[in-house]
Amino acid sequence: MRWQAEWCDKLGSPLYGSLLRHAAHDAERGGPVAAALAGREGDPLESMLQLRFMGAVHRLALAGRAPALARIYPSCGGSGDLRAAWPAFRATVEEHLDELRSLVMRPVQTNEVGRSRALALGFLTLASEAALPLRLLEVGASAGLNLRWDAYRYESGEYEFGDPRSRVRFRDYIEGPPPPALPARVDVAERAGCDERPVYLDEDGQLTLRSYLWADQLERLRVLNGALALAPRLPVRIERSGAADWLGRRLAAPAEGVCTVVFHSIVMQYVEPAERERITEVIAAAGARATPDAPLARLALEPGGELADLRVTVWPGGEERLLGQAGYHGEPVRWTVE
Ligand SMILES: C[S@@+](CC[C@H](N)C(=O)[O-])C[C@H]1O[C@@H](n2cnc3c(N)ncnc32)[C@H](O)[C@@H]1O
């Protein structure tokens, strides 16, 4: 929790930074936080128990079940008052112990639309190089909101793309040198995704996505709400499947006249090493069958250091390039100059 608190501070959530520090202290002293998490002390770090817990409490506030906390959480229209937050949080945990014990078993499920900022630059680069429509295949797609990246508006310095009236708008996020000239429009021939646990866009799924956002990060919430409102206009099927099997089916034969782009953002750390290897093998085998009329690309936004790396590999050829870097929630974006 203390490790997460530092990340929350760094990533612009002083509210969660403060609450997690209080929660850590409360857990050590055997308070309600300890009771809510009893039996889970040995959960592996990668399962993100601390964020499962914060999401579970946020869910209650968003659903109108924790009015005192909702009066503080900005995501629920609250004041954001840091001093009043902990007593309200602790009282909520105490009041809903049984439900929280079961809610914390749910995995963290997010769909970070802000990552479209960096992914869009990758798609536009590939469209420009291939001069073909894009066939987009996303693994670990969650609710598929980043598969709809071209429905969003991007403006940063000289660079702009997308419908100026879009409900999702990203502004001024590119730091350092601007990207090269990129196409003003792109044809997307197909979009499809898979996820081991897709999030469906019904009311419960939408609540799930909102609940794992951090309650004082209104810009992320605004972007998510915009993307959820746009989603029905651009239906996308997200198949419930592991990435390697799904790619095996999708990449069985080269697709002529399109540039097939397999992409993923912040997924590989959740995939077992054996499946990760299988994914790479399936893509490389399909890459070996790619031709200039049926090219294949892998676009990956995955952890680097303080920022995530945006890497691309294109076949025929198969050489990997670092295109740029992006914050874990999408901002800032830095373009790599070769
Ligand atoms: C941190 S989320 C990222 C979701 C989305 N890519 C984004 O950037 O918002 C990771 C996603 O990967 C999915 N996932 C994990 N292992 C997977 C696997 N082996 N095959 C397919 N999806 C997987 C999870 O269910 C989860 O939705």
The ligand as an SDF file (V2000), in Angstrom:
LIG
                    3D

 27 29  0  0  0  0  0  0  0  0999 V2000
   -4.1610   -3.6040  -17.3410 C   0  0  0  0  0  0  0  0  0  0  0  0
   -5.4220   -4.2260  -18.3980 S   0  0  0  0  0  0  0  0  0  0  0  0
   -5.1340   -3.2450  -19.8510 C   0  0  0  0  0  0  0  0  0  0  0  0
   -6.3430   -3.1750  -20.7140 C   0  0  0  0  0  0  0  0  0  0  0  0
   -6.1730   -2.3410  -21.9770 C   0  0  0  0  0  0  0  0  0  0  0  0
   -5.1880   -2.9270  -22.8430 N   0  0  0  0  0  0  0  0  0  0  0  0
   -5.8020   -0.9000  -21.6530 C   0  0  0  0  0  0  0  0  0  0  0  0
   -4.6820   -0.4660  -21.9670 O   0  0  0  0  0  0  0  0  0  0  0  0
   -6.6530   -0.1880  -21.0990 O   0  0  0  0  0  0  0  0  0  0  0  0
   -4.8170   -5.8350  -18.8820 C   0  0  0  0  0  0  0  0  0  0  0  0
   -5.8540   -6.6720  -19.6110 C   0  0  0  0  0  0  0  0  0  0  0  0
   -5.2160   -7.8540  -20.1040 O   0  0  0  0  0  0  0  0  0  0  0  0
   -6.1270   -8.9400  -19.9830 C   0  0  0  0  0  0  0  0  0  0  0  0
   -5.3580  -10.2020  -20.0240 N   0  0  0  0  0  0  0  0  0  0  0  0
   -4.4830  -10.6500  -19.0980 C   0  0  0  0  0  0  0  0  0  0  0  0
   -3.9540  -11.8350  -19.4870 N   0  0  0  0  0  0  0  0  0  0  0  0
   -4.4840  -12.1120  -20.7090 C   0  0  0  0  0  0  0  0  0  0  0  0
   -4.3120  -13.1870  -21.6440 C   0  0  0  0  0  0  0  0  0  0  0  0
   -3.4780  -14.1900  -21.3930 N   0  0  0  0  0  0  0  0  0  0  0  0
   -5.0110  -13.1400  -22.7890 N   0  0  0  0  0  0  0  0  0  0  0  0
   -5.8680  -12.1200  -23.0440 C   0  0  0  0  0  0  0  0  0  0  0  0
   -6.0640  -11.0910  -22.2020 N   0  0  0  0  0  0  0  0  0  0  0  0
   -5.3840  -11.0830  -21.0500 C   0  0  0  0  0  0  0  0  0  0  0  0
   -6.8260   -8.6530  -18.6670 C   0  0  0  0  0  0  0  0  0  0  0  0
   -8.0480   -9.3640  -18.5480 O   0  0  0  0  0  0  0  0  0  0  0  0
   -7.0110   -7.1460  -18.7270 C   0  0  0  0  0  0  0  0  0  0  0  0
   -8.2350   -6.7750  -19.3300 O   0  0  0  0  0  0  0  0  0  0  0  0
  1  2  1  0
  2  3  1  0
  2 10  1  0
  3  4  1  0
  4  5  1  0
  5  6  1  0
  5  7  1  0
  7  8  2  0
  7  9  1  0
 10 11  1  0
 11 12  1  0
 11 26  1  0
 12 13  1  0
 13 14  1  0
 13 24  1  0
 14 15  1  0
 14 23  1  0
 15 16  2  0
 16 17  1  0
 17 18  1  0
 17 23  2  0
 18 19  1  0
 18 20  2  0
 20 21  1  0
 21 22  2  0
 22 23  1  0
 24 25  1  0
 24 26  1  0
 26 27  1  0
M  CHG  2   2   1   9  -1
M  END
$$$$
